[in-house]
Amino acid sequence: MKVILVNGSPHKRGCTYTALMEVAGTLNQQEVETEIFHVGIKPISGCTACLKCQETGRCNIDDTVNVFLDMAESADGFVFGTPVHYAAASGAITSFMDRAFYAQLGGLFAYKPAAAVVSCRRAGATATFDQINRYFTIANMPIVSSQYWNMVHGAKPEDVLQDLEGLQTMRTLGLNMTWLLRSIVAGRAAGIQLPELETPVRTNFIR
């Protein structure tokens, strides 16, 4: 089993990374393979609504989004982490997830567990947490919860390491992710099939 943890912070080893590594450490202890994917600091375009991805499963803007989508094929679960910027997710991970998820609506993310992790200095974490979770609920992904909302606090990594409740929440998240992944494997072995979905119906309420 493998989980990809996406770091949506411009800082490769900052507060968001510190939180993700706490999750990863627990996953590794449970013999789940992990990989950290850093979105990076290069400009990431927002979605241009060209719809080319609906033909190919990959974004027409060939950048780090497609690198991630190639990696995501072999992943069993995901954790998306972001710092709080103006009570919202970072601009980079917002553009990144907009394009990645639109390219794969009903595709490789479906029925793979996912979780959001949020890092903030003081406030805005719950709004950001809600924002990231919306991607999962439109992609048929089971959401992994913890004993509290998945957030840590601190202005620098050393501060996060003092957020004992936040770190415990990350470890519990890792345990819950492992449990759900194992449950899916056990269900598959027992012959439980994925739901047979209806053909999507799209309406815009305009006649």
JOGI-V518281 format. One line per field, one symbol per residue. psi: psi as a letter, one per 30 degrees, with the letter a starting at -180 (. if undefined). burial: I if it has 9 or more other C-alpha atoms within 8 Angstrom, else O. Layout:
psi: ???
burial: ???
//
This chain:
psi: kkkkjkjgkfjehbeeeeeefeeeeeeefghkklkkjkeagkkjklkghfgeffefglkfjjbfeeeeeeefegkflkkjkklkjhhllleefeeeeeeeeefgkgbffkgkkllkkkkleelgeeeeeeeeffeefgghkkkklaflkillklfleeeeffieeeeeeeeeeeeeeeeeeeeeeeeefggkllkjllkkkklggk.
burial: OIIIIIIIIOOIOIIIIIIIOIIIIIIIOOOIIIOOIIIIOOOOOOOOOOOIIIOOIIIOOOOOIIOIIOOIOOIIIIIIIIIIOOIIIIOIIIIIIIIIIOIIIOOOIIOIIIIIIIIIOOOIIOIIIOIIIOIIIOIIIIIIIIOOIIIIIIIOIOIIIOIOOIIOIIIIIIIIIIOIIOOOOOIIOOOOOOOOOOOOOOOOOOO
//
